[in-house]
């Protein structure tokens, strides 16, 4: 399984699609799951969390946006600061 994440250290205004290097392994990784409050996302993430743990993920940081139409609150983004990868943007 290859995981690619947007690199949070890059300026999205200048490099909106810049990708961080792929993770070599999920063993011991911390993965963030950002629920965008759409129907079905929580159930999807329940299953994804189970799968990630079977592939060696050590910690899951899971947060749910208060509303699907608004940006992620800054404090919630800070909760993902130590994550090696973040999954976000799930639709209905």
Chimera marker file (.cmm) of the C-alpha trace (Angstrom):
<marker_set name="trace">
<marker id="1" x="0.000" y="0.000" z="0.000" r="1" g="1" b="0" radius="0.5"/>
<marker id="2" x="1.477" y="3.356" z="-1.016" r="1" g="1" b="0" radius="0.5"/>
<marker id="3" x="0.380" y="6.428" z="0.931" r="1" g="1" b="0" radius="0.5"/>
<marker id="4" x="0.937" y="9.952" z="-0.357" r="1" g="1" b="0" radius="0.5"/>
<marker id="5" x="0.056" y="13.047" z="1.622" r="1" g="1" b="0" radius="0.5"/>
<marker id="6" x="0.082" y="16.766" z="1.018" r="1" g="1" b="0" radius="0.5"/>
<marker id="7" x="3.086" y="18.187" z="2.769" r="1" g="1" b="0" radius="0.5"/>
<marker id="8" x="1.814" y="20.613" z="5.461" r="1" g="1" b="0" radius="0.5"/>
<marker id="9" x="5.161" y="22.428" z="5.467" r="1" g="1" b="0" radius="0.5"/>
<marker id="10" x="4.585" y="23.734" z="1.941" r="1" g="1" b="0" radius="0.5"/>
<marker id="11" x="2.750" y="26.931" z="1.112" r="1" g="1" b="0" radius="0.5"/>
<marker id="12" x="-0.542" y="25.917" z="-0.572" r="1" g="1" b="0" radius="0.5"/>
<marker id="13" x="-0.699" y="29.295" z="-2.339" r="1" g="1" b="0" radius="0.5"/>
<marker id="14" x="2.528" y="28.557" z="-4.203" r="1" g="1" b="0" radius="0.5"/>
<marker id="15" x="2.496" y="24.743" z="-4.302" r="1" g="1" b="0" radius="0.5"/>
<marker id="16" x="-1.132" y="23.599" z="-4.004" r="1" g="1" b="0" radius="0.5"/>
<marker id="17" x="-0.546" y="20.039" z="-5.182" r="1" g="1" b="0" radius="0.5"/>
<marker id="18" x="2.906" y="19.413" z="-3.776" r="1" g="1" b="0" radius="0.5"/>
<marker id="19" x="3.132" y="15.937" z="-2.332" r="1" g="1" b="0" radius="0.5"/>
<marker id="20" x="5.239" y="14.694" z="0.504" r="1" g="1" b="0" radius="0.5"/>
<marker id="21" x="7.292" y="11.575" z="-0.194" r="1" g="1" b="0" radius="0.5"/>
<marker id="22" x="5.394" y="8.300" z="0.048" r="1" g="1" b="0" radius="0.5"/>
<marker id="23" x="5.597" y="6.581" z="3.407" r="1" g="1" b="0" radius="0.5"/>
<marker id="24" x="7.968" y="3.643" z="3.233" r="1" g="1" b="0" radius="0.5"/>
<marker id="25" x="5.750" y="1.683" z="5.609" r="1" g="1" b="0" radius="0.5"/>
<marker id="26" x="2.698" y="2.050" z="7.808" r="1" g="1" b="0" radius="0.5"/>
<marker id="27" x="4.448" y="0.186" z="10.635" r="1" g="1" b="0" radius="0.5"/>
<marker id="28" x="4.423" y="2.479" z="13.644" r="1" g="1" b="0" radius="0.5"/>
<marker id="29" x="2.814" y="5.345" z="11.717" r="1" g="1" b="0" radius="0.5"/>
<marker id="30" x="0.290" y="7.837" z="13.027" r="1" g="1" b="0" radius="0.5"/>
<marker id="31" x="-2.581" y="8.438" z="10.603" r="1" g="1" b="0" radius="0.5"/>
<marker id="32" x="-5.147" y="11.212" z="10.851" r="1" g="1" b="0" radius="0.5"/>
<marker id="33" x="-8.721" y="10.677" z="9.701" r="1" g="1" b="0" radius="0.5"/>
<marker id="34" x="-10.560" y="13.932" z="9.069" r="1" g="1" b="0" radius="0.5"/>
<marker id="35" x="-14.297" y="13.315" z="8.851" r="1" g="1" b="0" radius="0.5"/>
<marker id="36" x="-15.943" y="16.025" z="6.762" r="1" g="1" b="0" radius="0.5"/>
<marker id="37" x="-19.385" y="15.417" z="8.357" r="1" g="1" b="0" radius="0.5"/>
<marker id="38" x="-20.897" y="13.894" z="5.214" r="1" g="1" b="0" radius="0.5"/>
<marker id="39" x="-23.291" y="10.961" z="5.366" r="1" g="1" b="0" radius="0.5"/>
<marker id="40" x="-21.436" y="7.647" z="5.468" r="1" g="1" b="0" radius="0.5"/>
<marker id="41" x="-18.002" y="9.032" z="6.290" r="1" g="1" b="0" radius="0.5"/>
<marker id="42" x="-17.985" y="7.798" z="9.899" r="1" g="1" b="0" radius="0.5"/>
<marker id="43" x="-18.852" y="4.245" z="8.841" r="1" g="1" b="0" radius="0.5"/>
<marker id="44" x="-16.219" y="4.341" z="6.089" r="1" g="1" b="0" radius="0.5"/>
<marker id="45" x="-13.595" y="5.559" z="8.575" r="1" g="1" b="0" radius="0.5"/>
<marker id="46" x="-14.562" y="2.827" z="11.059" r="1" g="1" b="0" radius="0.5"/>
<marker id="47" x="-13.630" y="0.267" z="8.420" r="1" g="1" b="0" radius="0.5"/>
<marker id="48" x="-10.548" y="2.176" z="7.258" r="1" g="1" b="0" radius="0.5"/>
<marker id="49" x="-9.279" y="2.428" z="10.830" r="1" g="1" b="0" radius="0.5"/>
<marker id="50" x="-9.564" y="-1.337" z="11.208" r="1" g="1" b="0" radius="0.5"/>
<marker id="51" x="-7.659" y="-1.891" z="7.954" r="1" g="1" b="0" radius="0.5"/>
<marker id="52" x="-4.938" y="0.608" z="8.831" r="1" g="1" b="0" radius="0.5"/>
<marker id="53" x="-4.348" y="-1.072" z="12.180" r="1" g="1" b="0" radius="0.5"/>
<marker id="54" x="-3.926" y="-4.457" z="10.460" r="1" g="1" b="0" radius="0.5"/>
<marker id="55" x="-1.159" y="-2.839" z="8.373" r="1" g="1" b="0" radius="0.5"/>
<marker id="56" x="0.809" y="-1.684" z="11.421" r="1" g="1" b="0" radius="0.5"/>
<marker id="57" x="-0.530" y="1.813" z="12.084" r="1" g="1" b="0" radius="0.5"/>
<marker id="58" x="0.288" y="2.626" z="15.713" r="1" g="1" b="0" radius="0.5"/>
<marker id="59" x="-2.044" y="5.542" z="16.307" r="1" g="1" b="0" radius="0.5"/>
<marker id="60" x="-5.172" y="6.970" z="14.685" r="1" g="1" b="0" radius="0.5"/>
<marker id="61" x="-6.073" y="10.629" z="15.231" r="1" g="1" b="0" radius="0.5"/>
<marker id="62" x="-9.713" y="10.976" z="14.294" r="1" g="1" b="0" radius="0.5"/>
<marker id="63" x="-11.643" y="14.253" z="14.196" r="1" g="1" b="0" radius="0.5"/>
<marker id="64" x="-14.990" y="15.321" z="12.719" r="1" g="1" b="0" radius="0.5"/>
<marker id="65" x="-15.600" y="18.768" z="11.256" r="1" g="1" b="0" radius="0.5"/>
<marker id="66" x="-18.597" y="20.529" z="12.789" r="1" g="1" b="0" radius="0.5"/>
<marker id="67" x="-20.059" y="21.145" z="9.319" r="1" g="1" b="0" radius="0.5"/>
<marker id="68" x="-19.224" y="19.846" z="5.842" r="1" g="1" b="0" radius="0.5"/>
<marker id="69" x="-19.492" y="23.261" z="4.187" r="1" g="1" b="0" radius="0.5"/>
<marker id="70" x="-16.982" y="25.110" z="6.365" r="1" g="1" b="0" radius="0.5"/>
<marker id="71" x="-13.196" y="24.942" z="6.582" r="1" g="1" b="0" radius="0.5"/>
<marker id="72" x="-11.548" y="22.820" z="9.231" r="1" g="1" b="0" radius="0.5"/>
<marker id="73" x="-11.119" y="24.825" z="12.449" r="1" g="1" b="0" radius="0.5"/>
<marker id="74" x="-7.462" y="25.710" z="13.086" r="1" g="1" b="0" radius="0.5"/>
<marker id="75" x="-7.446" y="23.961" z="16.474" r="1" g="1" b="0" radius="0.5"/>
<marker id="76" x="-8.605" y="20.763" z="14.793" r="1" g="1" b="0" radius="0.5"/>
<marker id="77" x="-5.829" y="21.005" z="12.206" r="1" g="1" b="0" radius="0.5"/>
<marker id="78" x="-3.320" y="21.339" z="15.037" r="1" g="1" b="0" radius="0.5"/>
<marker id="79" x="-4.490" y="17.930" z="16.326" r="1" g="1" b="0" radius="0.5"/>
<marker id="80" x="-3.025" y="16.398" z="13.152" r="1" g="1" b="0" radius="0.5"/>
<marker id="81" x="0.396" y="18.026" z="13.525" r="1" g="1" b="0" radius="0.5"/>
<marker id="82" x="2.158" y="14.776" z="14.464" r="1" g="1" b="0" radius="0.5"/>
<marker id="83" x="0.467" y="12.601" z="11.850" r="1" g="1" b="0" radius="0.5"/>
<marker id="84" x="2.542" y="10.859" z="9.206" r="1" g="1" b="0" radius="0.5"/>
<marker id="85" x="-0.461" y="10.870" z="6.854" r="1" g="1" b="0" radius="0.5"/>
<marker id="86" x="-3.991" y="12.300" z="6.848" r="1" g="1" b="0" radius="0.5"/>
<marker id="87" x="-7.057" y="10.993" z="5.035" r="1" g="1" b="0" radius="0.5"/>
<marker id="88" x="-9.617" y="13.662" z="4.205" r="1" g="1" b="0" radius="0.5"/>
<marker id="89" x="-12.198" y="14.646" z="1.614" r="1" g="1" b="0" radius="0.5"/>
<marker id="90" x="-14.615" y="11.715" z="1.684" r="1" g="1" b="0" radius="0.5"/>
<marker id="91" x="-17.950" y="12.365" z="-0.039" r="1" g="1" b="0" radius="0.5"/>
<marker id="92" x="-21.407" y="10.894" z="0.403" r="1" g="1" b="0" radius="0.5"/>
<link id1="1" id2="2" r="1" g="1" b="0" radius="0.2"/>
<link id1="2" id2="3" r="1" g="1" b="0" radius="0.2"/>
<link id1="3" id2="4" r="1" g="1" b="0" radius="0.2"/>
<link id1="4" id2="5" r="1" g="1" b="0" radius="0.2"/>
<link id1="5" id2="6" r="1" g="1" b="0" radius="0.2"/>
<link id1="6" id2="7" r="1" g="1" b="0" radius="0.2"/>
<link id1="7" id2="8" r="1" g="1" b="0" radius="0.2"/>
<link id1="8" id2="9" r="1" g="1" b="0" radius="0.2"/>
<link id1="9" id2="10" r="1" g="1" b="0" radius="0.2"/>
<link id1="10" id2="11" r="1" g="1" b="0" radius="0.2"/>
<link id1="11" id2="12" r="1" g="1" b="0" radius="0.2"/>
<link id1="12" id2="13" r="1" g="1" b="0" radius="0.2"/>
<link id1="13" id2="14" r="1" g="1" b="0" radius="0.2"/>
<link id1="14" id2="15" r="1" g="1" b="0" radius="0.2"/>
<link id1="15" id2="16" r="1" g="1" b="0" radius="0.2"/>
<link id1="16" id2="17" r="1" g="1" b="0" radius="0.2"/>
<link id1="17" id2="18" r="1" g="1" b="0" radius="0.2"/>
<link id1="18" id2="19" r="1" g="1" b="0" radius="0.2"/>
<link id1="19" id2="20" r="1" g="1" b="0" radius="0.2"/>
<link id1="20" id2="21" r="1" g="1" b="0" radius="0.2"/>
<link id1="21" id2="22" r="1" g="1" b="0" radius="0.2"/>
<link id1="22" id2="23" r="1" g="1" b="0" radius="0.2"/>
<link id1="23" id2="24" r="1" g="1" b="0" radius="0.2"/>
<link id1="24" id2="25" r="1" g="1" b="0" radius="0.2"/>
<link id1="25" id2="26" r="1" g="1" b="0" radius="0.2"/>
<link id1="26" id2="27" r="1" g="1" b="0" radius="0.2"/>
<link id1="27" id2="28" r="1" g="1" b="0" radius="0.2"/>
<link id1="28" id2="29" r="1" g="1" b="0" radius="0.2"/>
<link id1="29" id2="30" r="1" g="1" b="0" radius="0.2"/>
<link id1="30" id2="31" r="1" g="1" b="0" radius="0.2"/>
<link id1="31" id2="32" r="1" g="1" b="0" radius="0.2"/>
<link id1="32" id2="33" r="1" g="1" b="0" radius="0.2"/>
<link id1="33" id2="34" r="1" g="1" b="0" radius="0.2"/>
<link id1="34" id2="35" r="1" g="1" b="0" radius="0.2"/>
<link id1="35" id2="36" r="1" g="1" b="0" radius="0.2"/>
<link id1="36" id2="37" r="1" g="1" b="0" radius="0.2"/>
<link id1="37" id2="38" r="1" g="1" b="0" radius="0.2"/>
<link id1="38" id2="39" r="1" g="1" b="0" radius="0.2"/>
<link id1="39" id2="40" r="1" g="1" b="0" radius="0.2"/>
<link id1="40" id2="41" r="1" g="1" b="0" radius="0.2"/>
<link id1="41" id2="42" r="1" g="1" b="0" radius="0.2"/>
<link id1="42" id2="43" r="1" g="1" b="0" radius="0.2"/>
<link id1="43" id2="44" r="1" g="1" b="0" radius="0.2"/>
<link id1="44" id2="45" r="1" g="1" b="0" radius="0.2"/>
<link id1="45" id2="46" r="1" g="1" b="0" radius="0.2"/>
<link id1="46" id2="47" r="1" g="1" b="0" radius="0.2"/>
<link id1="47" id2="48" r="1" g="1" b="0" radius="0.2"/>
<link id1="48" id2="49" r="1" g="1" b="0" radius="0.2"/>
<link id1="49" id2="50" r="1" g="1" b="0" radius="0.2"/>
<link id1="50" id2="51" r="1" g="1" b="0" radius="0.2"/>
<link id1="51" id2="52" r="1" g="1" b="0" radius="0.2"/>
<link id1="52" id2="53" r="1" g="1" b="0" radius="0.2"/>
<link id1="53" id2="54" r="1" g="1" b="0" radius="0.2"/>
<link id1="54" id2="55" r="1" g="1" b="0" radius="0.2"/>
<link id1="55" id2="56" r="1" g="1" b="0" radius="0.2"/>
<link id1="56" id2="57" r="1" g="1" b="0" radius="0.2"/>
<link id1="57" id2="58" r="1" g="1" b="0" radius="0.2"/>
<link id1="58" id2="59" r="1" g="1" b="0" radius="0.2"/>
<link id1="59" id2="60" r="1" g="1" b="0" radius="0.2"/>
<link id1="60" id2="61" r="1" g="1" b="0" radius="0.2"/>
<link id1="61" id2="62" r="1" g="1" b="0" radius="0.2"/>
<link id1="62" id2="63" r="1" g="1" b="0" radius="0.2"/>
<link id1="63" id2="64" r="1" g="1" b="0" radius="0.2"/>
<link id1="64" id2="65" r="1" g="1" b="0" radius="0.2"/>
<link id1="65" id2="66" r="1" g="1" b="0" radius="0.2"/>
<link id1="66" id2="67" r="1" g="1" b="0" radius="0.2"/>
<link id1="67" id2="68" r="1" g="1" b="0" radius="0.2"/>
<link id1="68" id2="69" r="1" g="1" b="0" radius="0.2"/>
<link id1="69" id2="70" r="1" g="1" b="0" radius="0.2"/>
<link id1="70" id2="71" r="1" g="1" b="0" radius="0.2"/>
<link id1="71" id2="72" r="1" g="1" b="0" radius="0.2"/>
<link id1="72" id2="73" r="1" g="1" b="0" radius="0.2"/>
<link id1="73" id2="74" r="1" g="1" b="0" radius="0.2"/>
<link id1="74" id2="75" r="1" g="1" b="0" radius="0.2"/>
<link id1="75" id2="76" r="1" g="1" b="0" radius="0.2"/>
<link id1="76" id2="77" r="1" g="1" b="0" radius="0.2"/>
<link id1="77" id2="78" r="1" g="1" b="0" radius="0.2"/>
<link id1="78" id2="79" r="1" g="1" b="0" radius="0.2"/>
<link id1="79" id2="80" r="1" g="1" b="0" radius="0.2"/>
<link id1="80" id2="81" r="1" g="1" b="0" radius="0.2"/>
<link id1="81" id2="82" r="1" g="1" b="0" radius="0.2"/>
<link id1="82" id2="83" r="1" g="1" b="0" radius="0.2"/>
<link id1="83" id2="84" r="1" g="1" b="0" radius="0.2"/>
<link id1="84" id2="85" r="1" g="1" b="0" radius="0.2"/>
<link id1="85" id2="86" r="1" g="1" b="0" radius="0.2"/>
<link id1="86" id2="87" r="1" g="1" b="0" radius="0.2"/>
<link id1="87" id2="88" r="1" g="1" b="0" radius="0.2"/>
<link id1="88" id2="89" r="1" g="1" b="0" radius="0.2"/>
<link id1="89" id2="90" r="1" g="1" b="0" radius="0.2"/>
<link id1="90" id2="91" r="1" g="1" b="0" radius="0.2"/>
<link id1="91" id2="92" r="1" g="1" b="0" radius="0.2"/>
</marker_set>
